[in-house]
Amino acid sequence: MFKWMTGKKTSEETKTHSLSVEELKEELKQELNACSDLTFRTLTKEGKKILFCYLSSLIDKNGLDQDILDPIIKSTQSKWTPESLAQILPIAQLSAVNKLKEVIQALIEGQIYIYIDGEPYGLLADAAKTVERSLEKAETESLVYGPKIAFTESLLGNINILRNNLKDPNLCMEDLTIGTRSKKQAKLVYIKGVADDENVNTFRQRINDLDIDHVADSTVLGQLLESNSWTVFPQLITTELPDRISIALLSGKVAVLMDRSPDALYGPTPFFTFFESTEDVYMRWNMGFFLRMLRLLATFLSVLLTPAYVSVLTYHYEVIPSPLLVSLGQSRSQVPFPPVFEALLLEFIIELLREAGARLPTKVGQTMGIVGGIVIGQAAVDAGFTSNILIIIIALSALGSFTTPSYLMGTAIRIIRFPIIIMAGLWGGIGIMVSFCFFLIHLIKLDTLGRPYLAPIYPFRWRDLGYSVFRIPPKYLPYRPVTNHPENPYRFPPKKAKRKKDVDE
């Protein structure tokens, strides 16, 4: 009915059975700094004192009254021991413990410690009351097609959602504890027989090697687990979509769910994974192919358009067609700044508007972004601070960066535009090429959980192109992505996909 948690005795650990009820109270008060919600209640049954210790702000008081106190008060048994007590309590999760350190940790997690004076150990009863929100639609990852449900801050609730999505007996969930001072429960999730053991071991080892007081969220955990902390490019993905985690697990990846975090973390995630959306799977393959190509092209233009404008106007006038050159000259005739300063100023204003819109309430933020962009853009042109053409280019660059499904990658794309613009202003087209070569070399050197970050382009794996860069009909994708090194390489037998399905043939 209950499990033992006594462990091995050490000289540094205080055993509760060596303390009387009053001494145990004093020890707990001292360890918990006499916090105001530390509550004690004592009952006397058949001449024995039974002590109940709990933090009133963390427990369900109705559960305490109905499931613990009421059965004990109504019980007529004559001998009171932890074993007999466990027989009358209608609680599924009971555990035996006699270490003061474990009792304190359990109280912080919302459990009730029941100690009978003179007995070698006490019982921990789970009566935690957690503040949770109901299931809602995803906010940061909006979708047109596919399930709309999102993760919440409840670890048990998130596990329930994931279990309902993946009814696979090989779905494994390992218990982890993150943080040394503020301990948080987490689950390492993978599908046995699909996920590569090396990926699982790497994830597990990096989490177990963490020696930090507190990890606030899975986004913070991702930063702590990354191989390169100095790069602007994220190496692990956090998502609030359970179906995205399900698809990732089935492809051989590994995920981590944290308590009190509404996002799940998974990897390995190469560069092109950040441009994938679950809508690509739910739509027809040709539509998904078009949208994915649109995202990649928009990202490329977002990085290139403004530096190309600066480079052409500063060093390479000869590449501009004559009719357009006249229009550019008239547009910039009243602008007193060089192109590089003009571009940096407008990029800064766009980022300022975006950040202000994100921090304001939703309705005010949307109005701020639209009205602010129109008013400031028109006023800047009328005042002679910038040209009409650059306003169009900056707007297209901003739109291109917003097409990226991953918020972190979209922010990284916007950040790297600034050094490329500066290089274009210093060295023109050569500066742009030097910048692109630098970032390409940097991406080649990065890894995600020990796997190549630029896969399947480098190293080149043509089978994975249909999953990452392109979209092709599902029946031509019998293999799982090679980049993840799955133990079971097949999603379905390749020969079955080629058979005709018509009954009369």
SEKOL-967874 format. One line per field, with one value per residue (C-alpha): residue number from 0; residue in one letter; z, y, x. Coordinates in steps of 0.5 Angstrom, whole numbers, plus 500, padded with zeros to 3 digits. Last residue first. Layout:
BEGIN
i NUM, ...
aa a, ...
up Z, ...
north Y, ...
east X, ...
***
This chain:
BEGIN
i 504, 503, 502, 501, 500, 499, 498, 497, 496, 495, 494, 493, 492, 491, 490, 489, 488, 487, 486, 485, 484, 483, 482, 481, 480, 479, 478, 477, 476, 475, 474, 473, 472, 471, 470, 469, 468, 467, 466, 465, 464, 463, 462, 461, 460, 459, 458, 457, 456, 455, 454, 453, 452, 451, 450, 449, 448, 447, 446, 445, 444, 443, 442, 441, 440, 439, 438, 437, 436, 435, 434, 433, 432, 431, 430, 429, 428, 427, 426, 425, 424, 423, 422, 421, 420, 419, 418, 417, 416, 415, 414, 413, 412, 411, 410, 409, 408, 407, 406, 405, 404, 403, 402, 401, 400, 399, 398, 397, 396, 395, 394, 393, 392, 391, 390, 389, 388, 387, 386, 385, 384, 383, 382, 381, 380, 379, 378, 377, 376, 375, 374, 373, 372, 371, 370, 369, 368, 367, 366, 365, 364, 363, 362, 361, 360, 359, 358, 357, 356, 355, 354, 353, 352, 351, 350, 349, 348, 347, 346, 345, 344, 343, 342, 341, 340, 339, 338, 337, 336, 335, 334, 333, 332, 331, 330, 329, 328, 327, 326, 325, 324, 323, 322, 321, 320, 319, 318, 317, 316, 315, 314, 313, 312, 311, 310, 309, 308, 307, 306, 305, 304, 303, 302, 301, 300, 299, 298, 297, 296, 295, 294, 293, 292, 291, 290, 289, 288, 287, 286, 285, 284, 283, 282, 281, 280, 279, 278, 277, 276, 275, 274, 273, 272, 271, 270, 269, 268, 267, 266, 265, 264, 263, 262, 261, 260, 259, 258, 257, 256, 255, 254, 253, 252, 251, 250, 249, 248, 247, 246, 245, 244, 243, 242, 241, 240, 239, 238, 237, 236, 235, 234, 233, 232, 231, 230, 229, 228, 227, 226, 225, 224, 223, 222, 221, 220, 219, 218, 217, 216, 215, 214, 213, 212, 211, 210, 209, 208, 207, 206, 205, 204, 203, 202, 201, 200, 199, 198, 197, 196, 195, 194, 193, 192, 191, 190, 189, 188, 187, 186, 185, 184, 183, 182, 181, 180, 179, 178, 177, 176, 175, 174, 173, 172, 171, 170, 169, 168, 167, 166, 165, 164, 163, 162, 161, 160, 159, 158, 157, 156, 155, 154, 153, 152, 151, 150, 149, 148, 147, 146, 145, 144, 143, 142, 141, 140, 139, 138, 137, 136, 135, 134, 133, 132, 131, 130, 129, 128, 127, 126, 125, 124, 123, 122, 121, 120, 119, 118, 117, 116, 115, 114, 113, 112, 111, 110, 109, 108, 107, 106, 105, 104, 103, 102, 101, 100, 99, 98, 97, 96, 95, 94, 93, 92, 91, 90, 89, 88, 87, 86, 85, 84, 83, 82, 81, 80, 79, 78, 77, 76, 75, 74, 73, 72, 71, 70, 69, 68, 67, 66, 65, 64, 63, 62, 61, 60, 59, 58, 57, 56, 55, 54, 53, 52, 51, 50, 49, 48, 47, 46, 45, 44, 43, 42, 41, 40, 39, 38, 37, 36, 35, 34, 33, 32, 31, 30, 29, 28, 27, 26, 25, 24, 23, 22, 21, 20, 19, 18, 17, 16, 15, 14, 13, 12, 11, 10, 9, 8, 7, 6, 5, 4, 3, 2, 1, 0
aa e, d, v, d, k, k, r, k, a, k, k, p, p, f, r, y, p, n, e, p, h, n, t, v, p, r, y, p, l, y, k, p, p, i, r, f, v, s, y, g, l, d, r, w, r, f, p, y, i, p, a, l, y, p, r, g, l, t, d, l, k, i, l, h, i, l, f, f, c, f, s, v, m, i, g, i, g, g, w, l, g, a, m, i, i, i, p, f, r, i, i, r, i, a, t, g, m, l, y, s, p, t, t, f, s, g, l, a, s, l, a, i, i, i, i, l, i, n, s, t, f, g, a, d, v, a, a, q, g, i, v, i, g, g, v, i, g, m, t, q, g, v, k, t, p, l, r, a, g, a, e, r, l, l, e, i, i, f, e, l, l, l, a, e, f, v, p, p, f, p, v, q, s, r, s, q, g, l, s, v, l, l, p, s, p, i, v, e, y, h, y, t, l, v, s, v, y, a, p, t, l, l, v, s, l, f, t, a, l, l, r, l, m, r, l, f, f, g, m, n, w, r, m, y, v, d, e, t, s, e, f, f, t, f, f, p, t, p, g, y, l, a, d, p, s, r, d, m, l, v, a, v, k, g, s, l, l, a, i, s, i, r, d, p, l, e, t, t, i, l, q, p, f, v, t, w, s, n, s, e, l, l, q, g, l, v, t, s, d, a, v, h, d, i, d, l, d, n, i, r, q, r, f, t, n, v, n, e, d, d, a, v, g, k, i, y, v, l, k, a, q, k, k, s, r, t, g, i, t, l, d, e, m, c, l, n, p, d, k, l, n, n, r, l, i, n, i, n, g, l, l, s, e, t, f, a, i, k, p, g, y, v, l, s, e, t, e, a, k, e, l, s, r, e, v, t, k, a, a, d, a, l, l, g, y, p, e, g, d, i, y, i, y, i, q, g, e, i, l, a, q, i, v, e, k, l, k, n, v, a, s, l, q, a, i, p, l, i, q, a, l, s, e, p, t, w, k, s, q, t, s, k, i, i, p, d, l, i, d, q, d, l, g, n, k, d, i, l, s, s, l, y, c, f, l, i, k, k, g, e, k, t, l, t, r, f, t, l, d, s, c, a, n, l, e, q, k, l, e, e, k, l, e, e, v, s, l, s, h, t, k, t, e, e, s, t, k, k, g, t, m, w, k, f, m
up 382, 385, 392, 390, 395, 390, 393, 393, 400, 403, 400, 404, 410, 415, 420, 419, 422, 429, 433, 431, 429, 429, 423, 419, 419, 420, 413, 410, 407, 400, 402, 406, 399, 399, 403, 403, 407, 414, 413, 405, 406, 411, 405, 402, 408, 407, 413, 412, 409, 413, 418, 419, 427, 427, 433, 440, 443, 438, 434, 432, 428, 421, 424, 425, 418, 415, 420, 418, 410, 410, 414, 409, 403, 406, 407, 400, 397, 400, 405, 411, 410, 408, 414, 418, 415, 416, 424, 424, 421, 425, 431, 427, 425, 432, 434, 429, 431, 438, 436, 432, 427, 422, 418, 423, 420, 413, 415, 418, 412, 408, 412, 412, 404, 404, 408, 405, 398, 401, 403, 410, 415, 410, 415, 410, 410, 418, 419, 414, 417, 424, 423, 419, 424, 430, 428, 426, 432, 437, 435, 436, 443, 445, 444, 447, 453, 452, 452, 445, 442, 445, 443, 436, 436, 438, 433, 428, 430, 431, 424, 421, 425, 422, 415, 415, 418, 413, 407, 409, 413, 410, 406, 402, 395, 398, 394, 388, 387, 388, 383, 378, 379, 378, 371, 370, 373, 379, 378, 377, 384, 387, 393, 398, 395, 393, 399, 404, 399, 399, 407, 408, 403, 405, 412, 411, 404, 407, 412, 407, 402, 408, 410, 403, 401, 408, 405, 398, 401, 406, 400, 396, 402, 403, 410, 417, 416, 414, 419, 425, 423, 421, 420, 427, 424, 419, 424, 427, 433, 437, 441, 445, 451, 453, 455, 460, 466, 473, 473, 467, 461, 457, 450, 446, 439, 434, 429, 433, 439, 435, 432, 439, 441, 436, 438, 445, 442, 447, 444, 446, 441, 443, 439, 439, 435, 438, 440, 446, 450, 446, 447, 450, 456, 461, 455, 454, 462, 462, 456, 461, 466, 473, 474, 481, 485, 480, 479, 473, 471, 472, 466, 462, 463, 462, 455, 453, 455, 451, 445, 445, 446, 440, 440, 437, 441, 447, 445, 449, 455, 461, 466, 471, 478, 481, 487, 489, 493, 488, 482, 477, 479, 474, 473, 467, 462, 457, 451, 449, 451, 445, 446, 444, 444, 450, 454, 452, 454, 461, 462, 461, 466, 471, 470, 471, 468, 462, 455, 449, 445, 438, 434, 427, 422, 422, 428, 433, 436, 441, 444, 444, 445, 453, 458, 465, 469, 475, 482, 486, 492, 495, 499, 498, 505, 508, 514, 520, 522, 528, 532, 539, 538, 532, 526, 520, 515, 510, 503, 499, 496, 501, 506, 502, 502, 510, 511, 507, 511, 517, 515, 518, 512, 510, 503, 502, 495, 494, 500, 503, 510, 514, 513, 513, 520, 522, 519, 522, 528, 533, 537, 539, 533, 533, 528, 527, 529, 524, 518, 519, 520, 514, 508, 510, 514, 510, 503, 505, 507, 500, 502, 500, 504, 510, 510, 514, 520, 523, 530, 533, 540, 543, 550, 546, 540, 542, 536, 535, 529, 527, 522, 518, 514, 518, 517, 523, 519, 516, 519, 526, 526, 524, 529, 534, 532, 532, 539, 541, 538, 541, 537, 535, 531, 526, 524, 523, 518, 518, 521, 515, 515, 509, 505, 509, 503, 504, 499, 501, 500
north 491, 491, 493, 499, 500, 499, 497, 502, 504, 497, 496, 501, 498, 504, 509, 505, 507, 503, 505, 512, 516, 523, 526, 519, 522, 516, 512, 511, 518, 517, 515, 522, 526, 531, 537, 540, 543, 539, 532, 531, 533, 528, 522, 527, 527, 532, 533, 539, 540, 535, 537, 544, 543, 537, 532, 533, 535, 540, 542, 549, 549, 549, 554, 559, 557, 559, 566, 568, 566, 570, 576, 576, 576, 582, 586, 584, 587, 594, 594, 599, 600, 592, 590, 595, 592, 585, 587, 589, 584, 578, 581, 580, 573, 571, 574, 570, 564, 565, 566, 559, 559, 564, 568, 574, 575, 576, 581, 585, 585, 587, 593, 595, 595, 599, 604, 604, 606, 612, 615, 617, 623, 628, 630, 628, 621, 620, 623, 618, 612, 615, 615, 609, 604, 607, 606, 599, 597, 601, 599, 592, 593, 597, 591, 586, 590, 593, 589, 586, 593, 596, 591, 591, 599, 599, 594, 598, 604, 601, 598, 605, 608, 602, 603, 611, 610, 605, 610, 616, 621, 628, 625, 631, 628, 621, 620, 624, 620, 613, 615, 617, 610, 606, 609, 607, 600, 599, 595, 601, 604, 599, 603, 606, 606, 598, 596, 600, 597, 590, 590, 592, 586, 580, 578, 579, 576, 570, 569, 570, 565, 560, 562, 561, 555, 552, 555, 552, 545, 545, 546, 541, 536, 537, 540, 537, 536, 543, 545, 542, 548, 547, 553, 552, 545, 548, 549, 542, 540, 535, 536, 537, 542, 543, 549, 551, 550, 549, 542, 541, 536, 534, 531, 526, 526, 519, 522, 519, 523, 530, 528, 527, 534, 538, 535, 537, 544, 549, 549, 550, 548, 547, 550, 557, 561, 568, 564, 565, 559, 554, 546, 548, 545, 551, 555, 550, 550, 557, 556, 550, 555, 558, 553, 554, 553, 551, 544, 541, 535, 531, 535, 534, 527, 526, 529, 526, 519, 520, 522, 516, 511, 513, 514, 509, 503, 506, 512, 518, 523, 526, 528, 534, 535, 542, 543, 550, 549, 544, 545, 540, 533, 528, 522, 518, 518, 512, 511, 504, 502, 507, 511, 518, 523, 521, 520, 527, 530, 526, 528, 535, 535, 531, 537, 542, 549, 548, 545, 547, 545, 547, 541, 541, 547, 554, 555, 560, 558, 564, 563, 556, 555, 553, 548, 550, 554, 551, 552, 546, 543, 538, 532, 527, 523, 522, 517, 517, 512, 508, 509, 513, 518, 517, 522, 524, 528, 532, 533, 540, 540, 544, 539, 533, 537, 538, 530, 528, 532, 530, 523, 517, 516, 511, 513, 514, 515, 512, 515, 512, 512, 506, 501, 506, 507, 500, 500, 507, 504, 505, 499, 499, 500, 504, 509, 515, 520, 517, 516, 524, 526, 523, 523, 528, 533, 533, 533, 539, 542, 541, 543, 548, 554, 550, 548, 541, 537, 532, 529, 523, 522, 515, 514, 510, 516, 523, 528, 533, 539, 543, 548, 551, 557, 563, 560, 559, 558, 552, 548, 551, 550, 543, 542, 545, 541, 534, 536, 536, 530, 526, 525, 519, 517, 523, 521, 527, 526, 528, 521, 517, 512, 509, 510, 511, 512, 506, 505, 505, 500
east 485, 478, 479, 484, 490, 495, 502, 507, 506, 507, 514, 517, 515, 512, 516, 522, 529, 528, 534, 533, 540, 536, 540, 537, 530, 525, 524, 518, 518, 515, 508, 508, 508, 514, 516, 522, 528, 527, 523, 524, 531, 532, 534, 539, 543, 549, 553, 552, 546, 542, 544, 547, 547, 551, 549, 552, 546, 545, 552, 555, 561, 557, 553, 559, 562, 556, 555, 563, 561, 555, 559, 565, 560, 556, 563, 565, 558, 560, 566, 564, 557, 555, 559, 555, 549, 551, 552, 545, 542, 544, 539, 533, 535, 536, 529, 526, 530, 527, 520, 520, 515, 519, 515, 516, 523, 520, 515, 521, 525, 519, 518, 525, 525, 519, 521, 528, 524, 521, 527, 530, 531, 528, 522, 517, 520, 521, 514, 511, 515, 513, 506, 505, 509, 506, 499, 500, 505, 501, 494, 496, 500, 493, 489, 494, 496, 503, 510, 509, 508, 513, 518, 516, 516, 523, 525, 522, 525, 532, 532, 530, 536, 541, 538, 539, 546, 548, 545, 549, 545, 543, 536, 533, 536, 535, 528, 530, 536, 533, 528, 533, 537, 531, 530, 538, 538, 542, 548, 553, 551, 555, 559, 554, 548, 549, 552, 546, 541, 544, 545, 537, 535, 540, 537, 530, 531, 534, 528, 523, 526, 526, 519, 516, 520, 516, 509, 510, 512, 507, 502, 505, 505, 497, 496, 497, 504, 506, 501, 506, 511, 518, 523, 526, 528, 532, 538, 538, 534, 536, 532, 526, 524, 516, 513, 508, 513, 510, 513, 518, 517, 523, 524, 528, 528, 527, 522, 516, 518, 518, 511, 509, 512, 509, 502, 503, 504, 507, 514, 521, 527, 534, 540, 538, 542, 545, 552, 555, 552, 555, 553, 546, 544, 543, 540, 535, 533, 532, 527, 524, 523, 525, 531, 534, 540, 544, 549, 547, 550, 544, 541, 547, 547, 540, 540, 546, 544, 537, 541, 546, 541, 537, 530, 526, 526, 524, 520, 522, 521, 525, 520, 521, 520, 523, 528, 529, 536, 539, 535, 532, 530, 528, 523, 524, 518, 518, 513, 514, 507, 505, 498, 501, 496, 493, 499, 502, 496, 496, 503, 502, 496, 501, 507, 502, 504, 499, 501, 497, 490, 489, 490, 491, 490, 490, 495, 498, 504, 505, 498, 496, 489, 487, 487, 485, 489, 493, 494, 496, 493, 498, 495, 500, 501, 507, 508, 512, 518, 521, 515, 515, 510, 506, 508, 504, 507, 503, 505, 505, 512, 515, 512, 516, 522, 522, 520, 526, 531, 528, 529, 524, 520, 514, 510, 503, 500, 493, 490, 484, 487, 485, 490, 496, 495, 495, 502, 504, 502, 496, 494, 486, 482, 476, 477, 472, 478, 483, 478, 476, 483, 486, 481, 475, 479, 486, 482, 478, 484, 487, 495, 500, 498, 497, 504, 504, 505, 500, 502, 499, 500, 499, 494, 489, 489, 491, 491, 496, 495, 501, 501, 507, 504, 507, 514, 518, 525, 523, 529, 528, 520, 521, 526, 522, 516, 520, 522, 515, 513, 519, 525, 530, 524, 525, 532, 537, 542, 549, 551, 548, 543, 541, 535, 528, 524, 519, 513, 506, 500
***
